[in-house]
Amino acid sequence: MLRAKLFAVPLFALSAAALTAPAHARTEEGAAEATSAEAEAAAAAMESSWNIVQNTTNSPEHKTLVKALASAGLVDTLSGAGPYTVFAPTDAAFAAVPQPMTDYLMNPLNKDSLAQVLTYHVVPGKITANDLYKQIKAGGGTAKLTTVEGQELTFTEVQGNIKVDGTQGSSGYVTQADVAQSNGVVHVLNGVLIPTITPPSNPPAAAPAADAAAPATEAAPAAAPASEAAPAN
């Protein structure tokens, strides 16, 4: 049995030069409540008999992810038999990525880079949150999984929450675990994970190199009560 539902505050420690805090930024307490509500809404919209693409398309919190999957040509892949484990960033997570990076990735000329980012959120096989907790414990506090993209994600437990670290300072927290899919499992994530992106062999002149640089994104967890933080045996 999975421990109590996970939730975390989607705060991203981006440099001031990369991203200025929006005027409508939520308080930490308000952000925790909103993030939990977003995760619940996403999970409630998904059916275990549907595949990953069908479910994310139906989710009110994954519109950006669905658009990105279509742009990267990954719809057929994630509609396949799998199984796959997907760490699915919410719309709020994508909205926190600096606009220059978003513009670069969504440019059709940079389709391969977008596919790299998206497949960096996918791990082969069906891996539950309980599996991750066990691997973290067995690894002395850290677990690593190789993604479909080919690079590793690092998993740790912070205040009872599963933290996922990518490269270049990117990270996110699982806000809703173990959403069953017909071809795997989805874990809702409050951050966008950035791999070390391989530049195109013939980069377009219109895309400045600075736009391709991945921002550091750091999400902070909300404190989990001690009763929720104790891992299942």
C-alpha positions as CSV (number, residue, x, y, z in Angstrom):
1,M,0.0,0.0,0.0
2,L,1.4,3.3,-1.0
3,R,1.9,5.8,1.8
4,A,-0.2,8.9,1.9
5,K,-0.5,11.0,-1.3
6,L,2.5,13.0,-2.2
7,F,2.5,16.7,-2.8
8,A,5.1,19.5,-3.2
9,V,5.3,23.2,-3.7
10,P,6.2,24.0,-7.3
11,L,8.9,26.7,-6.6
12,F,11.7,26.9,-9.2
13,A,15.0,28.4,-8.3
14,L,15.8,30.1,-11.6
15,S,18.4,32.8,-11.9
16,A,17.0,36.3,-11.9
17,A,18.4,36.8,-15.4
18,A,16.5,33.8,-16.7
19,L,13.2,34.4,-15.1
20,T,11.7,37.1,-12.9
21,A,9.0,36.2,-10.4
22,P,5.5,36.8,-11.8
23,A,3.3,39.3,-10.1
24,H,0.7,36.5,-9.5
25,A,3.2,34.2,-7.8
26,R,1.4,32.1,-5.2
27,T,2.4,31.9,-1.5
28,E,4.1,28.7,-0.4
29,E,1.0,27.5,1.4
30,G,-1.3,28.4,-1.5
31,A,1.1,26.8,-3.9
32,A,1.0,23.5,-2.0
33,E,-2.8,23.5,-2.0
34,A,-2.9,24.4,-5.7
35,T,-0.3,21.7,-6.6
36,S,-2.2,19.1,-4.7
37,A,-5.5,20.1,-6.4
38,E,-3.8,20.0,-9.8
39,A,-2.5,16.5,-9.2
40,E,-5.8,15.3,-8.0
41,A,-7.6,16.7,-11.0
42,A,-5.1,15.1,-13.4
43,A,-5.5,11.7,-11.7
44,A,-9.3,11.9,-11.5
45,A,-9.4,12.4,-15.3
46,M,-7.5,9.3,-16.1
47,E,-8.8,5.7,-16.6
48,S,-6.7,2.6,-16.1
49,S,-8.2,1.1,-19.3
50,W,-6.8,4.0,-21.4
51,N,-3.2,4.4,-22.6
52,I,-0.8,7.1,-21.6
53,V,-1.6,9.4,-24.5
54,Q,-5.4,9.0,-24.1
55,N,-5.1,9.8,-20.4
56,T,-2.8,12.8,-20.7
57,T,-5.1,14.2,-23.5
58,N,-8.0,13.9,-21.1
59,S,-6.2,15.5,-18.2
60,P,-7.0,19.1,-17.5
61,E,-3.4,19.6,-16.2
62,H,-1.4,18.2,-19.1
63,K,-2.4,20.2,-22.1
64,T,1.2,21.5,-22.7
65,L,2.6,17.9,-22.4
66,V,0.1,16.6,-25.0
67,K,1.0,19.4,-27.4
68,A,4.7,18.7,-27.0
69,L,4.2,15.0,-27.5
70,A,2.4,15.7,-30.8
71,S,5.1,18.2,-31.9
72,A,7.9,15.7,-31.1
73,G,6.2,12.9,-33.0
74,L,5.9,10.7,-29.8
75,V,2.1,10.1,-29.8
76,D,2.4,6.7,-31.5
77,T,5.3,5.6,-29.3
78,L,3.5,6.3,-26.0
79,S,0.3,4.8,-27.3
80,G,2.1,1.5,-27.8
81,A,2.1,-1.6,-25.7
82,G,5.0,-0.4,-23.4
83,P,4.9,-0.7,-20.5
84,Y,6.3,2.8,-19.8
85,T,6.7,4.8,-16.6
86,V,6.1,8.5,-17.3
87,F,6.9,11.4,-15.0
88,A,4.4,13.8,-16.4
89,P,5.0,17.5,-15.9
90,T,1.9,19.6,-15.3
91,D,1.0,22.8,-17.3
92,A,2.2,24.8,-14.3
93,A,5.5,23.0,-14.4
94,F,6.0,23.9,-18.1
95,A,4.9,27.4,-17.5
96,A,7.8,27.9,-15.0
97,V,10.3,27.1,-17.7
98,P,11.8,30.4,-19.1
99,Q,10.2,31.5,-22.3
100,P,13.4,31.4,-24.5
101,M,13.8,27.7,-23.6
102,T,10.2,27.0,-24.4
103,D,10.4,28.9,-27.7
104,Y,13.5,26.9,-28.7
105,L,12.0,23.5,-27.9
106,M,8.7,24.2,-29.6
107,N,10.4,25.5,-32.7
108,P,9.7,22.8,-35.4
109,L,13.4,23.1,-36.4
110,N,14.3,21.8,-32.9
111,K,12.0,18.7,-32.9
112,D,14.9,16.4,-32.0
113,S,15.8,18.4,-28.9
114,L,12.1,18.5,-27.8
115,A,12.0,14.7,-28.2
116,Q,15.1,14.4,-26.1
117,V,13.5,16.4,-23.3
118,L,10.2,14.4,-23.4
119,T,11.8,11.0,-23.6
120,Y,13.9,12.0,-20.6
121,H,10.7,11.8,-18.6
122,V,10.0,8.2,-19.7
123,V,11.5,5.1,-18.1
124,P,11.0,1.6,-19.7
125,G,8.9,-0.8,-17.7
126,K,6.3,-0.2,-15.0
127,I,7.9,1.3,-11.9
128,T,5.6,2.2,-8.9
129,A,6.3,4.7,-6.2
130,N,6.9,1.8,-3.8
131,D,9.5,0.4,-6.2
132,L,11.2,3.8,-6.1
133,Y,11.2,4.0,-2.3
134,K,12.7,0.5,-2.1
135,Q,15.4,1.4,-4.6
136,I,16.2,4.6,-2.8
137,K,16.6,2.7,0.5
138,A,18.6,0.0,-1.1
139,G,20.9,2.6,-2.7
140,G,21.7,4.3,0.6
141,G,19.4,7.2,-0.1
142,T,19.7,7.5,-3.9
143,A,18.3,5.5,-6.9
144,K,19.1,6.0,-10.5
145,L,17.1,4.9,-13.5
146,T,18.0,5.1,-17.2
147,T,15.4,6.8,-19.3
148,V,14.2,6.1,-22.9
149,E,16.3,9.1,-23.9
150,G,19.4,7.3,-22.6
151,Q,20.5,9.6,-19.7
152,E,19.8,8.9,-16.1
153,L,17.4,10.4,-13.6
154,T,18.3,10.5,-9.9
155,F,15.7,9.7,-7.2
156,T,15.8,10.7,-3.5
157,E,13.3,10.9,-0.7
158,V,12.7,14.4,0.8
159,Q,10.3,14.8,3.7
160,G,8.4,11.7,2.5
161,N,8.2,12.9,-1.1
162,I,10.0,11.5,-4.1
163,K,12.3,14.0,-5.7
164,V,13.5,13.5,-9.3
165,D,16.7,15.2,-10.4
166,G,17.7,15.6,-14.0
167,T,20.8,17.3,-15.3
168,Q,21.8,21.0,-15.3
169,G,20.0,21.6,-11.9
170,S,16.5,20.6,-13.1
171,S,14.3,18.7,-10.7
172,G,10.7,18.0,-9.7
173,Y,8.6,16.2,-7.1
174,V,6.0,13.5,-7.6
175,T,2.7,15.1,-6.6
176,Q,0.5,12.2,-7.5
177,A,2.0,8.7,-7.7
178,D,0.8,5.5,-9.4
179,V,-1.8,6.7,-11.8
180,A,-2.5,3.4,-13.6
181,Q,-2.5,3.2,-17.4
182,S,-3.2,0.4,-19.8
183,N,0.4,0.6,-21.0
184,G,2.2,1.5,-17.8
185,V,2.0,4.1,-15.1
186,V,2.1,7.9,-14.8
187,H,3.5,9.9,-11.9
188,V,2.4,13.5,-12.0
189,L,5.4,15.8,-11.6
190,N,5.7,19.5,-10.6
191,G,8.9,20.2,-12.5
192,V,10.3,19.8,-16.0
193,L,13.5,17.6,-16.2
194,I,16.2,18.8,-18.7
195,P,18.8,16.3,-20.1
196,T,22.1,17.4,-21.5
197,I,20.7,18.3,-24.9
198,T,22.6,17.2,-28.0
199,P,22.8,20.2,-30.4
200,P,21.6,19.7,-33.9
201,S,24.3,18.9,-36.5
202,N,23.2,21.9,-38.5
203,P,21.7,24.4,-36.1
204,P,19.5,27.1,-37.7
205,A,21.0,30.5,-37.8
206,A,17.8,32.0,-36.3
207,A,18.2,30.0,-33.1
208,P,20.8,31.7,-30.8
209,A,23.0,29.4,-28.8
210,A,21.8,31.0,-25.6
211,D,18.3,29.9,-26.3
212,A,19.4,26.3,-26.3
213,A,20.9,26.5,-22.9
214,A,18.9,24.6,-20.3
215,P,17.8,26.6,-17.3
216,A,18.3,25.3,-13.8
217,T,14.9,24.4,-12.3
218,E,14.5,23.5,-8.7
219,A,11.3,22.6,-7.0
220,A,10.9,22.6,-3.2
221,P,8.8,20.0,-1.3
222,A,6.2,20.8,1.2
223,A,6.9,19.2,4.6
224,A,5.1,15.9,5.0
225,P,3.8,14.9,8.4
226,A,5.9,12.3,10.2
227,S,3.2,9.7,9.9
228,E,3.1,10.2,6.1
229,A,6.9,10.2,5.7
230,A,7.5,6.7,7.1
231,P,8.1,4.4,4.2
232,A,6.1,1.2,3.9
233,N,7.9,-2.0,4.8
